[in-house]
Amino acid sequence: MEFDVATIYQSFNQLIWPLFRVAAMLMAMVIFGTRMVPARVRIVLSIAITLMIAPNLPAMPDLDVFSGAGFITLIIQLGIGLSMGLATRIMFETFVFGGHMIAMQTGLGFSSLVDPASGVQVPVLSQFFLLMATLIFLAVDGHLLMLKILVESFYSFPVGVDLPVVESFWSLIMFAKWLFAGGVLMAISASLSLLIVNITFGVLTKASPQLNIFTIGFPITLIAGLAIIWLTMSGFFTHFQQQYLRTTDMVCVLAKVEC
């Protein structure tokens, strides 16, 4: 059996360029890019996805990986994949930030644990919101949609030395504001309710100075906070849907895909 060097080189080009974009997205994307997923698993998964989609992708440019044009193309592919994965991570960090705000207001902030995904300490409530958002994301096949957009990006944004549109990355920077704005919108109802509770305690302290506010204030605030969290959980899916649609539109803008 004879092997043609040109055929092998062409097959190598058909695989190596999509691999960079796929691997970069999985490295930055939520779920796949967490510390819970070993690097070897991400590498094997990236290669497996590339092998599955490569036959259906357009022809890749005949570029030497070790040339100047090849290096620029490599950086571009990594930038596209990282930006698409980062957009999904911003969406999930919204729930962490919102849970942190509510936990600080309700007195649940002291109850924290190490997030296995990021390796930092976060309140248990933030971890609970993140877990719920992850389960909903998987239930609605959000990970498959992101991979579908990634595949379509090879047609709308083919591999080459053409630089990405600056407006696309600027849109990603502006999209990062939803990490804070989305968290505030998620926590504002609970924060306002707890503010009313604290104002009530202030009035009681003024009316009855002998009342030990530290003895009864913390347990009542904690109970009220848990009740408010339970009442506001009905809007969790609505908030997730808004963030999900916003993130999908952002990923489509980065990939130059019509959604």
C-alpha positions in Angstrom: 0.0 0.0 0.0 1.5 3.3 -1.1 1.0 6.6 0.6 1.2 9.9 -1.3 3.0 12.6 0.6 0.7 15.3 -0.9 -2.4 13.4 0.2 -1.1 13.0 3.7 -0.2 16.7 3.9 -3.7 17.6 2.6 -5.4 15.4 5.2 -3.2 16.9 7.9 -4.3 20.4 6.9 -7.9 19.3 6.8 -7.6 18.3 10.5 -5.1 20.6 12.1 -6.8 23.9 11.5 -10.3 22.9 12.7 -8.7 21.2 15.7 -7.3 24.5 16.9 -10.7 26.2 16.8 -12.5 23.3 18.4 -9.9 22.8 21.2 -9.9 26.5 22.0 -13.7 26.6 22.4 -13.7 23.5 24.6 -10.9 25.0 26.7 -12.9 28.1 27.4 -16.4 26.8 27.3 -18.3 26.0 30.5 -18.7 22.3 31.5 -15.8 21.2 29.2 -13.4 23.9 30.3 -13.7 23.4 34.0 -11.0 21.9 36.3 -13.2 18.9 36.8 -12.5 17.8 33.2 -8.9 16.7 32.9 -6.8 18.2 30.1 -6.4 14.7 28.5 -10.1 14.3 28.3 -10.4 17.7 26.6 -7.7 16.9 24.1 -9.3 13.5 23.2 -12.7 15.1 23.0 -11.3 17.9 20.7 -9.7 15.3 18.4 -12.8 13.2 18.3 -15.1 16.1 17.4 -12.6 17.3 14.8 -12.5 13.8 13.2 -16.3 13.8 13.0 -16.8 17.2 11.5 -13.7 17.4 9.2 -15.1 15.4 6.3 -18.1 17.9 6.1 -16.0 21.1 6.3 -14.9 23.1 3.3 -11.4 22.7 2.0 -8.7 24.1 4.3 -6.0 26.5 2.9 -2.7 25.0 2.0 -0.6 26.7 4.7 2.5 25.6 6.4 1.9 25.5 10.2 5.4 26.7 10.9 5.3 29.7 8.4 4.4 33.3 9.3 0.9 33.0 7.6 0.4 29.7 9.4 1.2 31.2 12.8 -1.2 34.1 12.2 -3.9 31.6 11.1 -3.3 29.6 14.3 -3.7 32.7 16.5 -6.9 33.6 14.7 -8.4 30.2 15.1 -7.5 30.2 18.8 -9.1 33.6 19.2 -12.3 32.6 17.5 -12.7 29.5 19.6 -11.7 31.2 22.9 -14.2 34.1 22.3 -17.1 31.7 21.6 -16.3 29.6 24.7 -15.9 32.7 26.8 -19.3 34.0 25.9 -20.9 30.8 27.4 -18.8 31.2 30.5 -19.9 34.7 31.0 -23.5 33.5 31.0 -22.9 31.0 33.8 -20.9 33.5 35.9 -24.0 35.6 36.0 -25.7 33.1 38.2 -22.6 32.9 40.5 -22.6 36.6 40.9 -26.4 36.8 41.5 -26.2 34.0 44.1 -23.3 35.8 45.8 -25.3 39.0 46.1 -28.3 37.2 47.6 -26.1 35.2 50.0 -24.5 38.3 51.3 -27.9 39.9 52.0 -29.4 36.9 53.6 -26.5 35.9 55.9 -25.7 32.8 53.9 -22.4 34.2 52.8 -20.6 32.5 55.6 -21.6 29.2 54.2 -19.2 28.7 51.3 -17.3 25.9 49.6 -14.6 25.5 47.0 -16.0 25.5 43.5 -14.6 22.4 41.8 -14.9 24.2 38.5 -12.9 27.3 39.2 -11.1 26.3 42.4 -12.2 29.4 44.4 -14.5 29.7 47.4 -18.1 30.7 46.5 -21.3 30.7 48.6 -23.3 27.6 48.6 -26.2 29.5 47.1 -24.0 30.5 44.1 -23.0 26.9 43.6 -26.7 25.9 43.8 -27.7 28.4 41.1 -24.7 27.3 38.9 -25.7 23.7 39.2 -29.3 24.5 38.3 -28.2 26.6 35.3 -25.9 23.8 34.1 -28.6 21.2 34.3 -31.0 23.3 32.4 -28.3 24.1 29.8 -27.7 20.4 29.3 -31.5 19.6 29.3 -32.1 22.1 26.4 -29.1 20.8 24.5 -27.3 24.0 24.8 -23.9 22.3 24.5 -25.0 20.7 21.2 -26.2 24.1 19.9 -22.9 25.7 20.6 -21.1 22.9 18.8 -23.5 23.3 15.9 -22.7 27.0 15.7 -19.0 26.1 15.8 -19.3 23.9 12.8 -21.3 26.5 10.9 -18.6 29.0 11.7 -16.2 27.2 9.3 -18.5 28.1 6.4 -19.3 31.7 7.5 -15.8 32.4 8.8 -13.5 30.0 6.9 -10.0 29.3 8.0 -7.5 31.8 6.5 -5.3 34.7 7.3 -8.2 37.2 7.2 -8.5 39.0 10.5 -11.7 38.8 12.5 -13.9 41.9 12.5 -12.9 44.2 15.4 -16.6 44.9 16.1 -17.2 41.3 16.9 -14.6 41.3 19.8 -15.8 44.7 20.9 -19.3 43.2 21.1 -17.9 40.4 23.3 -16.4 43.1 25.6 -19.7 44.9 25.8 -21.5 41.5 26.4 -19.3 41.0 29.5 -21.4 43.7 31.3 -24.2 41.2 31.5 -22.1 39.3 34.0 -22.9 42.0 36.5 -26.2 43.4 35.1 -27.7 39.9 34.8 -26.6 39.1 38.4 -28.1 42.3 39.7 -31.4 41.7 37.8 -31.5 38.2 39.3 -30.9 39.3 42.9 -32.7 42.7 42.9 -36.1 41.3 44.1 -34.5 39.4 47.0 -32.2 42.3 47.9 -35.1 44.8 48.0 -37.2 42.4 50.1 -34.4 41.9 52.6 -33.8 45.7 52.7 -37.4 46.1 53.9 -36.7 43.5 56.6 -33.6 45.4 57.7 -35.5 48.7 57.7 -38.1 47.0 59.9 -35.5 46.0 62.4 -34.1 49.5 62.4 -37.6 50.9 63.3 -38.0 48.2 66.0 -34.6 49.1 67.5 -35.5 52.8 67.5 -38.9 52.1 69.1 -37.6 49.6 71.6 -34.0 50.2 72.5 -33.9 47.4 75.0 -34.6 44.9 72.2 -31.4 42.9 71.5 -31.4 43.2 67.7 -28.3 40.9 67.3 -30.1 38.1 69.1 -33.2 38.0 67.0 -32.1 39.8 63.9 -29.8 37.2 62.4 -32.2 34.2 62.7 -35.2 36.2 61.4 -33.1 37.5 58.5 -31.9 34.0 57.7 -35.4 32.6 57.7 -36.8 35.5 55.7 -34.0 35.1 53.2 -34.7 31.4 52.7 -38.4 32.2 52.3 -37.6 34.9 49.7 -35.2 32.6 47.8 -38.0 30.0 47.7 -40.5 32.5 46.4 -38.2 34.0 43.8 -37.1 30.6 42.4 -40.2 30.6 40.1 -38.5 33.2 37.9 -35.2 31.3 37.7 -36.0 29.6 34.4 -37.2 32.9 32.9 -33.9 34.5 33.9 -32.0 31.6 32.4 -33.9 31.8 29.2 -33.1 35.5 28.8 -29.4 34.9 29.4 -29.4 31.9 27.2 -30.9 33.7 24.2 -28.6 36.7 24.8 -25.6 34.3 24.8 -26.7 32.4 21.7 -27.0 35.7 19.8 -23.5 36.7 21.0 -21.9 33.4 19.9 -23.6 33.8 16.5 -22.2 37.3 16.1 -18.7 36.0 16.9 -19.1 33.1 14.5 -20.8 35.3 11.8 -23.7 32.9 11.7 -27.3 33.8 11.2 -29.4 32.6 14.2 
